[in-house]
Amino acid sequence: MLNYLYVEKRGHKIIKTKVLVCGGGTIGHVTPALAILENVDHDLLWLGTDRIDSIVLKSKKIKHINQNLKSGRNFKSAFFHFLALTKTFKIIRDFNPEIVIGTGGYASFPGLIAAKIMNKKIILIEPNAKPGWANKILKRIANKIFCSKKLQNYFGKKAIGINVPVYKKYKQFKKEEIRKKLNIKENMFVLCVTGGSQGSQKINKMITESLKMINETFSQIFIFWQCGSGSEEIKKSLDNQKIPYKVNKFTDSLDEWMCASDIVICRAGACTLAEIKALGKKSILIPLKTKDNHQFANAEEHAAEYTAEVLSQDASCTLFIKTLKKIKKLKNPQSKGLRAGEKIAKLIFN
């Protein structure tokens, strides 16, 4: 029997599906699930970590349990995962969700294993072009797996190829309106630079050292820059070149900054790339080097089907300027994936 929470609202009974989400640690393990669930009336509980997911979920007033997990593949990590697994059985028994969603990463593991043992319906989300170790293992116990079309063969019959979901608000974004709101003139050539929520010193260094060449090569420049640490030094460099800007260590308005821009310069996280597609933006992608290099796979897949160039984070300023000139001449791409969250929600809950 499906388990629902019945809520009285204006004299009517509203059915809310009970959903347990397992995952966290990075924003990429949070946003896709939230973008799906905003299309559904639900009662949500989230098993995650004490990292960025706890901050985001707290701001959205979503019930969140920190599992006290340790990342890595060693005895200490395995011990904490075992402890979390034993606690998760009680959490699932008490909450009794109809559906359990795994967003990938080490934080999804205990909850999904417990959910399988307790015979719950399991949904996996794999936003990256290269699956992580957790989803490689958990694919065996999932009922459905949402992934890129190129990963459908890897995940088999359970897989549904679809774009990474983005929030519904992206449907309403219009470049002209956002520029007017942010007081950016129509004729400005606008760059949006971001190294993710923590910033990137490699990207900051590359762009800072290229500012003189940017100023000499292009006219009517404006730069949005989410930089993490080092914001004062970046502001001084921009002031020296007399380039107008808006620089923040972190901003909640990154979506608007991207919308107002002509070119986005960024890492190649799956969610960032999905937002670039939804907004119809050209981009220069500078993937983060990791053990599995999943961002390189993301960047290559994105550039193969969209208007983007991929650069190493160690690329020279000369190569960066050459790439910027090249992509500026290209046509703006069309928006893609705006309804992915809605489509996935229907496939899960109908």
ChimeraX attribute file (.defattr): number of C-alpha atoms within 10 A of each C-alpha:
attribute: neighborCount
match mode: 1-to-1
recipient: residues
	/A:1	4
	/A:2	9
	/A:3	15
	/A:4	17
	/A:5	14
	/A:6	13
	/A:7	13
	/A:8	9
	/A:9	8
	/A:10	7
	/A:11	7
	/A:12	9
	/A:13	11
	/A:14	15
	/A:15	15
	/A:16	16
	/A:17	20
	/A:18	20
	/A:19	21
	/A:20	25
	/A:21	26
	/A:22	30
	/A:23	27
	/A:24	27
	/A:25	21
	/A:26	15
	/A:27	18
	/A:28	22
	/A:29	26
	/A:30	25
	/A:31	20
	/A:32	23
	/A:33	25
	/A:34	16
	/A:35	22
	/A:36	23
	/A:37	20
	/A:38	14
	/A:39	16
	/A:40	14
	/A:41	13
	/A:42	17
	/A:43	20
	/A:44	17
	/A:45	20
	/A:46	24
	/A:47	24
	/A:48	27
	/A:49	24
	/A:50	15
	/A:51	13
	/A:52	18
	/A:53	24
	/A:54	23
	/A:55	13
	/A:56	14
	/A:57	16
	/A:58	12
	/A:59	9
	/A:60	9
	/A:61	9
	/A:62	14
	/A:63	13
	/A:64	20
	/A:65	15
	/A:66	16
	/A:67	24
	/A:68	13
	/A:69	22
	/A:70	16
	/A:71	14
	/A:72	10
	/A:73	9
	/A:74	9
	/A:75	9
	/A:76	13
	/A:77	14
	/A:78	15
	/A:79	13
	/A:80	16
	/A:81	22
	/A:82	14
	/A:83	14
	/A:84	21
	/A:85	20
	/A:86	13
	/A:87	15
	/A:88	20
	/A:89	17
	/A:90	12
	/A:91	18
	/A:92	18
	/A:93	12
	/A:94	9
	/A:95	15
	/A:96	19
	/A:97	24
	/A:98	17
	/A:99	19
	/A:100	25
	/A:101	25
	/A:102	29
	/A:103	26
	/A:104	27
	/A:105	21
	/A:106	24
	/A:107	27
	/A:108	26
	/A:109	22
	/A:110	24
	/A:111	29
	/A:112	28
	/A:113	18
	/A:114	21
	/A:115	25
	/A:116	16
	/A:117	10
	/A:118	13
	/A:119	9
	/A:120	19
	/A:121	18
	/A:122	24
	/A:123	22
	/A:124	27
	/A:125	23
	/A:126	25
	/A:127	25
	/A:128	24
	/A:129	22
	/A:130	20
	/A:131	21
	/A:132	16
	/A:133	12
	/A:134	16
	/A:135	23
	/A:136	14
	/A:137	12
	/A:138	20
	/A:139	20
	/A:140	10
	/A:141	17
	/A:142	21
	/A:143	16
	/A:144	20
	/A:145	25
	/A:146	23
	/A:147	24
	/A:148	20
	/A:149	14
	/A:150	13
	/A:151	19
	/A:152	17
	/A:153	12
	/A:154	13
	/A:155	20
	/A:156	11
	/A:157	11
	/A:158	16
	/A:159	23
	/A:160	20
	/A:161	15
	/A:162	18
	/A:163	23
	/A:164	32
	/A:165	27
	/A:166	26
	/A:167	22
	/A:168	17
	/A:169	10
	/A:170	17
	/A:171	14
	/A:172	7
	/A:173	16
	/A:174	13
	/A:175	18
	/A:176	14
	/A:177	13
	/A:178	17
	/A:179	19
	/A:180	12
	/A:181	11
	/A:182	12
	/A:183	9
	/A:184	17
	/A:185	13
	/A:186	12
	/A:187	9
	/A:188	15
	/A:189	18
	/A:190	24
	/A:191	22
	/A:192	23
	/A:193	28
	/A:194	26
	/A:195	23
	/A:196	18
	/A:197	17
	/A:198	13
	/A:199	22
	/A:200	21
	/A:201	15
	/A:202	16
	/A:203	24
	/A:204	22
	/A:205	14
	/A:206	16
	/A:207	19
	/A:208	18
	/A:209	14
	/A:210	17
	/A:211	19
	/A:212	16
	/A:213	15
	/A:214	20
	/A:215	15
	/A:216	9
	/A:217	12
	/A:218	11
	/A:219	12
	/A:220	12
	/A:221	17
	/A:222	19
	/A:223	19
	/A:224	21
	/A:225	26
	/A:226	28
	/A:227	24
	/A:228	20
	/A:229	16
	/A:230	14
	/A:231	17
	/A:232	12
	/A:233	11
	/A:234	19
	/A:235	18
	/A:236	12
	/A:237	16
	/A:238	21
	/A:239	12
	/A:240	11
	/A:241	14
	/A:242	13
	/A:243	18
	/A:244	15
	/A:245	17
	/A:246	13
	/A:247	19
	/A:248	21
	/A:249	16
	/A:250	18
	/A:251	14
	/A:252	10
	/A:253	10
	/A:254	19
	/A:255	16
	/A:256	18
	/A:257	25
	/A:258	25
	/A:259	26
	/A:260	29
	/A:261	24
	/A:262	20
	/A:263	23
	/A:264	25
	/A:265	23
	/A:266	24
	/A:267	29
	/A:268	26
	/A:269	24
	/A:270	26
	/A:271	20
	/A:272	20
	/A:273	22
	/A:274	24
	/A:275	23
	/A:276	25
	/A:277	24
	/A:278	26
	/A:279	26
	/A:280	19
	/A:281	24
	/A:282	25
	/A:283	28
	/A:284	23
	/A:285	26
	/A:286	24
	/A:287	24
	/A:288	20
	/A:289	13
	/A:290	9
	/A:291	6
	/A:292	12
	/A:293	12
	/A:294	21
	/A:295	22
	/A:296	24
	/A:297	18
	/A:298	21
	/A:299	25
	/A:300	19
	/A:301	16
	/A:302	23
	/A:303	17
	/A:304	10
	/A:305	8
	/A:306	19
	/A:307	20
	/A:308	23
	/A:309	20
	/A:310	20
	/A:311	18
	/A:312	15
	/A:313	19
	/A:314	11
	/A:315	13
	/A:316	14
	/A:317	18
	/A:318	11
	/A:319	12
	/A:320	20
	/A:321	17
	/A:322	11
	/A:323	16
	/A:324	20
	/A:325	14
	/A:326	11
	/A:327	19
	/A:328	14
	/A:329	8
	/A:330	11
	/A:331	10
	/A:332	15
	/A:333	16
	/A:334	13
	/A:335	16
	/A:336	17
	/A:337	19
	/A:338	22
	/A:339	19
	/A:340	21
	/A:341	25
	/A:342	19
	/A:343	16
	/A:344	22
	/A:345	18
	/A:346	12
	/A:347	12
	/A:348	16
	/A:349	11
	/A:350	6
